[in-house]
Amino acid sequence: MSDAKKAYPLRINTEVLNAMQRWSNDELRSLNAQIEYVLREALRQAGRLPRNKHKPLA
């Protein structure tokens, strides 16, 4: 998998954003890294990522 990142504007509910910010603070991650972590984990659990092609989760 490529390590290239693509910018994407995200509209998100303020309450959800604040909760994600608190969670990222607790996990010592940036908000962006936390959102990406949560999305990647959901994709992994749903079987939507190619096998053996994603980075191990930190």
mmCIF file as Biopython writes it, N, C-alpha, C and O atoms, coordinates in Angstrom:
data_model
#
loop_
_atom_site.group_PDB
_atom_site.id
_atom_site.type_symbol
_atom_site.label_atom_id
_atom_site.label_alt_id
_atom_site.label_comp_id
_atom_site.label_asym_id
_atom_site.label_entity_id
_atom_site.label_seq_id
_atom_site.pdbx_PDB_ins_code
_atom_site.Cartn_x
_atom_site.Cartn_y
_atom_site.Cartn_z
_atom_site.occupancy
_atom_site.B_iso_or_equiv
_atom_site.auth_seq_id
_atom_site.auth_asym_id
_atom_site.pdbx_PDB_model_num
ATOM 1   N N  . MET A ? 1  ? 0.836   -1.166 0.000  1.0 0.0 1  A 1 
ATOM 2   C CA . MET A ? 1  ? 0.000   0.000  0.000  1.0 0.0 1  A 1 
ATOM 3   C C  . MET A ? 1  ? 0.886   1.236  0.000  1.0 0.0 1  A 1 
ATOM 4   O O  . MET A ? 1  ? 1.920   1.280  0.667  1.0 0.0 1  A 1 
ATOM 5   N N  . SER A ? 2  ? 0.477   2.205  -0.735 1.0 0.0 2  A 1 
ATOM 6   C CA . SER A ? 2  ? 1.226   3.456  -0.814 1.0 0.0 2  A 1 
ATOM 7   C C  . SER A ? 2  ? 1.068   4.248  0.481  1.0 0.0 2  A 1 
ATOM 8   O O  . SER A ? 2  ? 0.008   4.244  1.107  1.0 0.0 2  A 1 
ATOM 9   N N  . ASP A ? 3  ? 2.136   4.918  0.862  1.0 0.0 3  A 1 
ATOM 10  C CA . ASP A ? 3  ? 2.056   5.778  2.043  1.0 0.0 3  A 1 
ATOM 11  C C  . ASP A ? 3  ? 1.585   7.172  1.682  1.0 0.0 3  A 1 
ATOM 12  O O  . ASP A ? 3  ? 1.533   8.047  2.546  1.0 0.0 3  A 1 
ATOM 13  N N  . ALA A ? 4  ? 1.241   7.397  0.425  1.0 0.0 4  A 1 
ATOM 14  C CA . ALA A ? 4  ? 0.777   8.720  -0.013 1.0 0.0 4  A 1 
ATOM 15  C C  . ALA A ? 4  ? -0.502  9.089  0.725  1.0 0.0 4  A 1 
ATOM 16  O O  . ALA A ? 4  ? -1.372  8.250  0.953  1.0 0.0 4  A 1 
ATOM 17  N N  . LYS A ? 5  ? -0.593  10.328 1.084  1.0 0.0 5  A 1 
ATOM 18  C CA . LYS A ? 5  ? -1.778  10.838 1.765  1.0 0.0 5  A 1 
ATOM 19  C C  . LYS A ? 5  ? -2.496  11.797 0.835  1.0 0.0 5  A 1 
ATOM 20  O O  . LYS A ? 5  ? -1.860  12.511 0.060  1.0 0.0 5  A 1 
ATOM 21  N N  . LYS A ? 6  ? -3.791  11.816 0.909  1.0 0.0 6  A 1 
ATOM 22  C CA . LYS A ? 6  ? -4.586  12.716 0.104  1.0 0.0 6  A 1 
ATOM 23  C C  . LYS A ? 6  ? -5.445  13.556 1.040  1.0 0.0 6  A 1 
ATOM 24  O O  . LYS A ? 6  ? -6.124  13.026 1.920  1.0 0.0 6  A 1 
ATOM 25  N N  . ALA A ? 7  ? -5.407  14.855 0.844  1.0 0.0 7  A 1 
ATOM 26  C CA . ALA A ? 7  ? -6.224  15.757 1.660  1.0 0.0 7  A 1 
ATOM 27  C C  . ALA A ? 7  ? -7.685  15.604 1.246  1.0 0.0 7  A 1 
ATOM 28  O O  . ALA A ? 7  ? -7.999  15.472 0.063  1.0 0.0 7  A 1 
ATOM 29  N N  . TYR A ? 8  ? -8.565  15.624 2.236  1.0 0.0 8  A 1 
ATOM 30  C CA . TYR A ? 8  ? -9.987  15.496 1.977  1.0 0.0 8  A 1 
ATOM 31  C C  . TYR A ? 8  ? -10.735 16.358 2.993  1.0 0.0 8  A 1 
ATOM 32  O O  . TYR A ? 8  ? -10.616 16.134 4.198  1.0 0.0 8  A 1 
ATOM 33  N N  . PRO A ? 9  ? -11.498 17.336 2.523  1.0 0.0 9  A 1 
ATOM 34  C CA . PRO A ? 9  ? -12.260 18.160 3.470  1.0 0.0 9  A 1 
ATOM 35  C C  . PRO A ? 9  ? -13.385 17.320 4.087  1.0 0.0 9  A 1 
ATOM 36  O O  . PRO A ? 9  ? -14.077 16.584 3.385  1.0 0.0 9  A 1 
ATOM 37  N N  . LEU A ? 10 ? -13.551 17.436 5.366  1.0 0.0 10 A 1 
ATOM 38  C CA . LEU A ? 10 ? -14.540 16.620 6.073  1.0 0.0 10 A 1 
ATOM 39  C C  . LEU A ? 10 ? -15.486 17.517 6.849  1.0 0.0 10 A 1 
ATOM 40  O O  . LEU A ? 10 ? -15.063 18.312 7.689  1.0 0.0 10 A 1 
ATOM 41  N N  . ARG A ? 11 ? -16.758 17.381 6.561  1.0 0.0 11 A 1 
ATOM 42  C CA . ARG A ? 11 ? -17.772 18.062 7.372  1.0 0.0 11 A 1 
ATOM 43  C C  . ARG A ? 11 ? -18.234 17.049 8.409  1.0 0.0 11 A 1 
ATOM 44  O O  . ARG A ? 11 ? -18.612 15.925 8.080  1.0 0.0 11 A 1 
ATOM 45  N N  . ILE A ? 12 ? -18.196 17.472 9.669  1.0 0.0 12 A 1 
ATOM 46  C CA . ILE A ? 12 ? -18.501 16.537 10.751 1.0 0.0 12 A 1 
ATOM 47  C C  . ILE A ? 12 ? -19.253 17.276 11.852 1.0 0.0 12 A 1 
ATOM 48  O O  . ILE A ? 12 ? -19.003 18.453 12.113 1.0 0.0 12 A 1 
ATOM 49  N N  . ASN A ? 13 ? -20.151 16.583 12.473 1.0 0.0 13 A 1 
ATOM 50  C CA . ASN A ? 13 ? -20.931 17.122 13.577 1.0 0.0 13 A 1 
ATOM 51  C C  . ASN A ? 13 ? -19.994 17.564 14.695 1.0 0.0 13 A 1 
ATOM 52  O O  . ASN A ? 13 ? -19.042 16.858 15.027 1.0 0.0 13 A 1 
ATOM 53  N N  . THR A ? 14 ? -20.262 18.725 15.273 1.0 0.0 14 A 1 
ATOM 54  C CA . THR A ? 14 ? -19.399 19.285 16.326 1.0 0.0 14 A 1 
ATOM 55  C C  . THR A ? 14 ? -19.259 18.341 17.516 1.0 0.0 14 A 1 
ATOM 56  O O  . THR A ? 14 ? -18.169 18.193 18.067 1.0 0.0 14 A 1 
ATOM 57  N N  . GLU A ? 15 ? -20.344 17.711 17.908 1.0 0.0 15 A 1 
ATOM 58  C CA . GLU A ? 15 ? -20.311 16.798 19.051 1.0 0.0 15 A 1 
ATOM 59  C C  . GLU A ? 15 ? -19.387 15.601 18.767 1.0 0.0 15 A 1 
ATOM 60  O O  . GLU A ? 15 ? -18.614 15.183 19.629 1.0 0.0 15 A 1 
ATOM 61  N N  . VAL A ? 16 ? -19.480 15.067 17.563 1.0 0.0 16 A 1 
ATOM 62  C CA . VAL A ? 16 ? -18.631 13.940 17.167 1.0 0.0 16 A 1 
ATOM 63  C C  . VAL A ? 16 ? -17.171 14.388 17.100 1.0 0.0 16 A 1 
ATOM 64  O O  . VAL A ? 16 ? -16.280 13.675 17.562 1.0 0.0 16 A 1 
ATOM 65  N N  . LEU A ? 17 ? -16.929 15.551 16.533 1.0 0.0 17 A 1 
ATOM 66  C CA . LEU A ? 17 ? -15.571 16.067 16.444 1.0 0.0 17 A 1 
ATOM 67  C C  . LEU A ? 17 ? -14.963 16.277 17.832 1.0 0.0 17 A 1 
ATOM 68  O O  . LEU A ? 17 ? -13.807 15.926 18.064 1.0 0.0 17 A 1 
ATOM 69  N N  . ASN A ? 18 ? -15.728 16.839 18.735 1.0 0.0 18 A 1 
ATOM 70  C CA . ASN A ? 18 ? -15.221 17.050 20.094 1.0 0.0 18 A 1 
ATOM 71  C C  . ASN A ? 18 ? -14.912 15.728 20.793 1.0 0.0 18 A 1 
ATOM 72  O O  . ASN A ? 18 ? -13.918 15.617 21.509 1.0 0.0 18 A 1 
ATOM 73  N N  . ALA A ? 19 ? -15.765 14.729 20.582 1.0 0.0 19 A 1 
ATOM 74  C CA . ALA A ? 19 ? -15.529 13.414 21.181 1.0 0.0 19 A 1 
ATOM 75  C C  . ALA A ? 19 ? -14.268 12.785 20.590 1.0 0.0 19 A 1 
ATOM 76  O O  . ALA A ? 19 ? -13.476 12.184 21.316 1.0 0.0 19 A 1 
ATOM 77  N N  . MET A ? 20 ? -14.077 12.919 19.271 1.0 0.0 20 A 1 
ATOM 78  C CA . MET A ? 20 ? -12.873 12.390 18.635 1.0 0.0 20 A 1 
ATOM 79  C C  . MET A ? 20 ? -11.626 13.107 19.148 1.0 0.0 20 A 1 
ATOM 80  O O  . MET A ? 20 ? -10.581 12.483 19.331 1.0 0.0 20 A 1 
ATOM 81  N N  . GLN A ? 21 ? -11.733 14.411 19.381 1.0 0.0 21 A 1 
ATOM 82  C CA . GLN A ? 21 ? -10.589 15.164 19.894 1.0 0.0 21 A 1 
ATOM 83  C C  . GLN A ? 21 ? -10.213 14.690 21.295 1.0 0.0 21 A 1 
ATOM 84  O O  . GLN A ? 21 ? -9.031  14.530 21.599 1.0 0.0 21 A 1 
ATOM 85  N N  . ARG A ? 22 ? -11.212 14.465 22.148 1.0 0.0 22 A 1 
ATOM 86  C CA . ARG A ? 22 ? -10.935 13.955 23.499 1.0 0.0 22 A 1 
ATOM 87  C C  . ARG A ? 22 ? -10.284 12.574 23.429 1.0 0.0 22 A 1 
ATOM 88  O O  . ARG A ? 22 ? -9.328  12.291 24.152 1.0 0.0 22 A 1 
ATOM 89  N N  . TRP A ? 23 ? -10.809 11.724 22.556 1.0 0.0 23 A 1 
ATOM 90  C CA . TRP A ? 23 ? -10.273 10.375 22.395 1.0 0.0 23 A 1 
ATOM 91  C C  . TRP A ? 23 ? -8.837  10.438 21.892 1.0 0.0 23 A 1 
ATOM 92  O O  . TRP A ? 23 ? -7.973  9.720  22.397 1.0 0.0 23 A 1 
ATOM 93  N N  . SER A ? 24 ? -8.574  11.275 20.917 1.0 0.0 24 A 1 
ATOM 94  C CA . SER A ? 24 ? -7.210  11.391 20.390 1.0 0.0 24 A 1 
ATOM 95  C C  . SER A ? 24 ? -6.251  11.913 21.458 1.0 0.0 24 A 1 
ATOM 96  O O  . SER A ? 24 ? -5.104  11.472 21.536 1.0 0.0 24 A 1 
ATOM 97  N N  . ASN A ? 25 ? -6.714  12.838 22.269 1.0 0.0 25 A 1 
ATOM 98  C CA . ASN A ? 25 ? -5.882  13.334 23.377 1.0 0.0 25 A 1 
ATOM 99  C C  . ASN A ? 25 ? -5.547  12.201 24.347 1.0 0.0 25 A 1 
ATOM 100 O O  . ASN A ? 25 ? -4.405  12.072 24.788 1.0 0.0 25 A 1 
ATOM 101 N N  . ASP A ? 26 ? -6.545  11.384 24.675 1.0 0.0 26 A 1 
ATOM 102 C CA . ASP A ? 26 ? -6.333  10.254 25.586 1.0 0.0 26 A 1 
ATOM 103 C C  . ASP A ? 26 ? -5.327  9.259  25.029 1.0 0.0 26 A 1 
ATOM 104 O O  . ASP A ? 26 ? -4.566  8.659  25.788 1.0 0.0 26 A 1 
ATOM 105 N N  . GLU A ? 27 ? -5.315  9.076  23.715 1.0 0.0 27 A 1 
ATOM 106 C CA . GLU A ? 27 ? -4.443  8.097  23.068 1.0 0.0 27 A 1 
ATOM 107 C C  . GLU A ? 27 ? -3.132  8.710  22.577 1.0 0.0 27 A 1 
ATOM 108 O O  . GLU A ? 27 ? -2.324  8.034  21.940 1.0 0.0 27 A 1 
ATOM 109 N N  . LEU A ? 28 ? -2.925  9.995  22.878 1.0 0.0 28 A 1 
ATOM 110 C CA . LEU A ? 28 ? -1.711  10.719 22.485 1.0 0.0 28 A 1 
ATOM 111 C C  . LEU A ? 28 ? -1.482  10.686 20.969 1.0 0.0 28 A 1 
ATOM 112 O O  . LEU A ? 28 ? -0.359  10.519 20.494 1.0 0.0 28 A 1 
ATOM 113 N N  . ARG A ? 29 ? -2.582  10.849 20.229 1.0 0.0 29 A 1 
ATOM 114 C CA . ARG A ? 29 ? -2.529  10.932 18.776 1.0 0.0 29 A 1 
ATOM 115 C C  . ARG A ? 29 ? -3.064  12.291 18.350 1.0 0.0 29 A 1 
ATOM 116 O O  . ARG A ? 29 ? -3.783  12.951 19.100 1.0 0.0 29 A 1 
ATOM 117 N N  . SER A ? 30 ? -2.705  12.700 17.138 1.0 0.0 30 A 1 
ATOM 118 C CA . SER A ? 30 ? -3.337  13.892 16.578 1.0 0.0 30 A 1 
ATOM 119 C C  . SER A ? 30 ? -4.777  13.524 16.226 1.0 0.0 30 A 1 
ATOM 120 O O  . SER A ? 30 ? -5.105  12.347 16.080 1.0 0.0 30 A 1 
ATOM 121 N N  . LEU A ? 31 ? -5.619  14.524 16.092 1.0 0.0 31 A 1 
ATOM 122 C CA . LEU A ? 31 ? -7.006  14.272 15.710 1.0 0.0 31 A 1 
ATOM 123 C C  . LEU A ? 31 ? -7.054  13.572 14.356 1.0 0.0 31 A 1 
ATOM 124 O O  . LEU A ? 31 ? -7.819  12.624 14.181 1.0 0.0 31 A 1 
ATOM 125 N N  . ASN A ? 32 ? -6.256  14.021 13.406 1.0 0.0 32 A 1 
ATOM 126 C CA . ASN A ? 32 ? -6.228  13.404 12.084 1.0 0.0 32 A 1 
ATOM 127 C C  . ASN A ? 32 ? -5.818  11.931 12.171 1.0 0.0 32 A 1 
ATOM 128 O O  . ASN A ? 32 ? -6.436  11.074 11.540 1.0 0.0 32 A 1 
ATOM 129 N N  . ALA A ? 33 ? -4.783  11.641 12.948 1.0 0.0 33 A 1 
ATOM 130 C CA . ALA A ? 33 ? -4.325  10.257 13.096 1.0 0.0 33 A 1 
ATOM 131 C C  . ALA A ? 33 ? -5.395  9.398  13.765 1.0 0.0 33 A 1 
ATOM 132 O O  . ALA A ? 33 ? -5.553  8.228  13.417 1.0 0.0 33 A 1 
ATOM 133 N N  . GLN A ? 34 ? -6.120  9.955  14.705 1.0 0.0 34 A 1 
ATOM 134 C CA . GLN A ? 34 ? -7.179  9.202  15.395 1.0 0.0 34 A 1 
ATOM 135 C C  . GLN A ? 34 ? -8.321  8.879  14.438 1.0 0.0 34 A 1 
ATOM 136 O O  . GLN A ? 34 ? -8.833  7.760  14.434 1.0 0.0 34 A 1 
ATOM 137 N N  . ILE A ? 35 ? -8.715  9.847  13.635 1.0 0.0 35 A 1 
ATOM 138 C CA . ILE A ? 35 ? -9.784  9.613  12.663 1.0 0.0 35 A 1 
ATOM 139 C C  . ILE A ? 35 ? -9.352  8.526  11.685 1.0 0.0 35 A 1 
ATOM 140 O O  . ILE A ? 35 ? -10.128 7.623  11.375 1.0 0.0 35 A 1 
ATOM 141 N N  . GLU A ? 36 ? -8.115  8.611  11.199 1.0 0.0 36 A 1 
ATOM 142 C CA . GLU A ? 36 ? -7.618  7.602  10.264 1.0 0.0 36 A 1 
ATOM 143 C C  . GLU A ? 36 ? -7.546  6.229  10.930 1.0 0.0 36 A 1 
ATOM 144 O O  . GLU A ? 36 ? -7.881  5.224  10.303 1.0 0.0 36 A 1 
ATOM 145 N N  . TYR A ? 37 ? -7.118  6.174  12.181 1.0 0.0 37 A 1 
ATOM 146 C CA . TYR A ? 37 ? -7.055  4.918  12.929 1.0 0.0 37 A 1 
ATOM 147 C C  . TYR A ? 37 ? -8.447  4.286  13.048 1.0 0.0 37 A 1 
ATOM 148 O O  . TYR A ? 37 ? -8.611  3.091  12.800 1.0 0.0 37 A 1 
ATOM 149 N N  . VAL A ? 38 ? -9.433  5.079  13.423 1.0 0.0 38 A 1 
ATOM 150 C CA . VAL A ? 38 ? -10.792 4.568  13.603 1.0 0.0 38 A 1 
ATOM 151 C C  . VAL A ? 38 ? -11.366 4.080  12.271 1.0 0.0 38 A 1 
ATOM 152 O O  . VAL A ? 38 ? -11.991 3.021  12.211 1.0 0.0 38 A 1 
ATOM 153 N N  . LEU A ? 39 ? -11.154 4.852  11.210 1.0 0.0 39 A 1 
ATOM 154 C CA . LEU A ? 39 ? -11.632 4.431  9.891  1.0 0.0 39 A 1 
ATOM 155 C C  . LEU A ? 39 ? -10.955 3.141  9.441  1.0 0.0 39 A 1 
ATOM 156 O O  . LEU A ? 39 ? -11.620 2.228  8.953  1.0 0.0 39 A 1 
ATOM 157 N N  . ARG A ? 40 ? -9.637  3.063  9.603  1.0 0.0 40 A 1 
ATOM 158 C CA . ARG A ? 40 ? -8.901  1.867  9.189  1.0 0.0 40 A 1 
ATOM 159 C C  . ARG A ? 40 ? -9.346  0.645  9.987  1.0 0.0 40 A 1 
ATOM 160 O O  . ARG A ? 40 ? -9.503  -0.436 9.419  1.0 0.0 40 A 1 
ATOM 161 N N  . GLU A ? 41 ? -9.549  0.799  11.278 1.0 0.0 41 A 1 
ATOM 162 C CA . GLU A ? 41 ? -10.002 -0.314 12.120 1.0 0.0 41 A 1 
ATOM 163 C C  . GLU A ? 41 ? -11.392 -0.781 11.690 1.0 0.0 41 A 1 
ATOM 164 O O  . GLU A ? 41 ? -11.643 -1.984 11.622 1.0 0.0 41 A 1 
ATOM 165 N N  . ALA A ? 42 ? -12.290 0.150  11.402 1.0 0.0 42 A 1 
ATOM 166 C CA . ALA A ? 42 ? -13.636 -0.213 10.937 1.0 0.0 42 A 1 
ATOM 167 C C  . ALA A ? 42 ? -13.561 -0.940 9.596  1.0 0.0 42 A 1 
ATOM 168 O O  . ALA A ? 42 ? -14.273 -1.921 9.379  1.0 0.0 42 A 1 
ATOM 169 N N  . LEU A ? 43 ? -12.709 -0.469 8.707  1.0 0.0 43 A 1 
ATOM 170 C CA . LEU A ? 43 ? -12.531 -1.134 7.410  1.0 0.0 43 A 1 
ATOM 171 C C  . LEU A ? 43 ? -11.957 -2.535 7.577  1.0 0.0 43 A 1 
ATOM 172 O O  . LEU A ? 43 ? -12.378 -3.473 6.899  1.0 0.0 43 A 1 
ATOM 173 N N  . ARG A ? 44 ? -10.992 -2.670 8.484  1.0 0.0 44 A 1 
ATOM 174 C CA . ARG A ? 44 ? -10.396 -3.978 8.742  1.0 0.0 44 A 1 
ATOM 175 C C  . ARG A ? 44 ? -11.438 -4.953 9.273  1.0 0.0 44 A 1 
ATOM 176 O O  . ARG A ? 44 ? -11.523 -6.091 8.810  1.0 0.0 44 A 1 
ATOM 177 N N  . GLN A ? 45 ? -12.229 -4.508 10.244 1.0 0.0 45 A 1 
ATOM 178 C CA . GLN A ? 45 ? -13.250 -5.368 10.840 1.0 0.0 45 A 1 
ATOM 179 C C  . GLN A ? 45 ? -14.330 -5.754 9.839  1.0 0.0 45 A 1 
ATOM 180 O O  . GLN A ? 45 ? -14.905 -6.839 9.932  1.0 0.0 45 A 1 
ATOM 181 N N  . ALA A ? 46 ? -14.607 -4.879 8.889  1.0 0.0 46 A 1 
ATOM 182 C CA . ALA A ? 46 ? -15.620 -5.150 7.873  1.0 0.0 46 A 1 
ATOM 183 C C  . ALA A ? 46 ? -15.060 -5.951 6.700  1.0 0.0 46 A 1 
ATOM 184 O O  . ALA A ? 46 ? -15.791 -6.291 5.770  1.0 0.0 46 A 1 
ATOM 185 N N  . GLY A ? 47 ? -13.756 -6.251 6.747  1.0 0.0 47 A 1 
ATOM 186 C CA . GLY A ? 47 ? -13.138 -7.004 5.672  1.0 0.0 47 A 1 
ATOM 187 C C  . GLY A ? 47 ? -12.994 -6.200 4.391  1.0 0.0 47 A 1 
ATOM 188 O O  . GLY A ? 47 ? -12.993 -6.766 3.297  1.0 0.0 47 A 1 
ATOM 189 N N  . ARG A ? 48 ? -12.873 -4.885 4.518  1.0 0.0 48 A 1 
ATOM 190 C CA . ARG A ? 48 ? -12.803 -4.007 3.353  1.0 0.0 48 A 1 
ATOM 191 C C  . ARG A ? 48 ? -11.386 -3.614 2.959  1.0 0.0 48 A 1 
ATOM 192 O O  . ARG A ? 48 ? -11.196 -2.945 1.943  1.0 0.0 48 A 1 
ATOM 193 N N  . LEU A ? 49 ? -10.382 -4.016 3.746  1.0 0.0 49 A 1 
ATOM 194 C CA . LEU A ? 49 ? -8.995  -3.743 3.382  1.0 0.0 49 A 1 
ATOM 195 C C  . LEU A ? 49 ? -8.401  -4.990 2.738  1.0 0.0 49 A 1 
ATOM 196 O O  . LEU A ? 49 ? -8.734  -6.104 3.141  1.0 0.0 49 A 1 
ATOM 197 N N  . PRO A ? 50 ? -7.527  -4.823 1.744  1.0 0.0 50 A 1 
ATOM 198 C CA . PRO A ? 50 ? -6.869  -5.993 1.150  1.0 0.0 50 A 1 
ATOM 199 C C  . PRO A ? 50 ? -6.062  -6.736 2.211  1.0 0.0 50 A 1 
ATOM 200 O O  . PRO A ? 50 ? -5.429  -6.112 3.063  1.0 0.0 50 A 1 
ATOM 201 N N  . ARG A ? 51 ? -6.083  -8.034 2.161  1.0 0.0 51 A 1 
ATOM 202 C CA . ARG A ? 51 ? -5.336  -8.843 3.133  1.0 0.0 51 A 1 
ATOM 203 C C  . ARG A ? 51 ? -3.837  -8.605 2.991  1.0 0.0 51 A 1 
ATOM 204 O O  . ARG A ? 51 ? -3.305  -8.499 1.886  1.0 0.0 51 A 1 
ATOM 205 N N  . ASN A ? 52 ? -3.164  -8.522 4.156  1.0 0.0 52 A 1 
ATOM 206 C CA . ASN A ? 52 ? -1.704  -8.371 4.234  1.0 0.0 52 A 1 
ATOM 207 C C  . ASN A ? 52 ? -1.160  -7.158 3.499  1.0 0.0 52 A 1 
ATOM 208 O O  . ASN A ? 52 ? 0.036   -7.104 3.211  1.0 0.0 52 A 1 
ATOM 209 N N  . LYS A ? 53 ? -1.986  -6.208 3.196  1.0 0.0 53 A 1 
ATOM 210 C CA . LYS A ? 53 ? -1.502  -5.023 2.493  1.0 0.0 53 A 1 
ATOM 211 C C  . LYS A ? 53 ? -1.644  -3.768 3.334  1.0 0.0 53 A 1 
ATOM 212 O O  . LYS A ? 53 ? -1.216  -2.696 2.907  1.0 0.0 53 A 1 
ATOM 213 N N  . HIS A ? 54 ? -2.234  -3.869 4.521  1.0 0.0 54 A 1 
ATOM 214 C CA . HIS A ? 54 ? -2.338  -2.684 5.348  1.0 0.0 54 A 1 
ATOM 215 C C  . HIS A ? 54 ? -1.297  -2.734 6.457  1.0 0.0 54 A 1 
ATOM 216 O O  . HIS A ? 54 ? -0.841  -3.800 6.870  1.0 0.0 54 A 1 
ATOM 217 N N  . LYS A ? 55 ? -0.941  -1.550 6.920  1.0 0.0 55 A 1 
ATOM 218 C CA . LYS A ? 55 ? 0.036   -1.441 8.003  1.0 0.0 55 A 1 
ATOM 219 C C  . LYS A ? 55 ? -0.558  -1.994 9.279  1.0 0.0 55 A 1 
ATOM 220 O O  . LYS A ? 55 ? -1.770  -1.906 9.480  1.0 0.0 55 A 1 
ATOM 221 N N  . PRO A ? 56 ? 0.258   -2.560 10.144 1.0 0.0 56 A 1 
ATOM 222 C CA . PRO A ? 56 ? -0.242  -2.969 11.450 1.0 0.0 56 A 1 
ATOM 223 C C  . PRO A ? 56 ? -0.706  -1.734 12.217 1.0 0.0 56 A 1 
ATOM 224 O O  . PRO A ? 56 ? -0.112  -0.661 12.107 1.0 0.0 56 A 1 
ATOM 225 N N  . LEU A ? 57 ? -1.754  -1.897 12.979 1.0 0.0 57 A 1 
ATOM 226 C CA . LEU A ? 57 ? -2.270  -0.772 13.743 1.0 0.0 57 A 1 
ATOM 227 C C  . LEU A ? 57 ? -1.414  -0.536 14.974 1.0 0.0 57 A 1 
ATOM 228 O O  . LEU A ? 57 ? -1.003  -1.484 15.644 1.0 0.0 57 A 1 
ATOM 229 N N  . ALA A ? 58 ? -1.150  0.712  15.268 1.0 0.0 58 A 1 
ATOM 230 C CA . ALA A ? 58 ? -0.313  1.069  16.420 1.0 0.0 58 A 1 
ATOM 231 C C  . ALA A ? 58 ? -1.122  1.112  17.680 1.0 0.0 58 A 1 
ATOM 232 O O  . ALA A ? 58 ? -0.583  1.396  18.750 1.0 0.0 58 A 1 
#
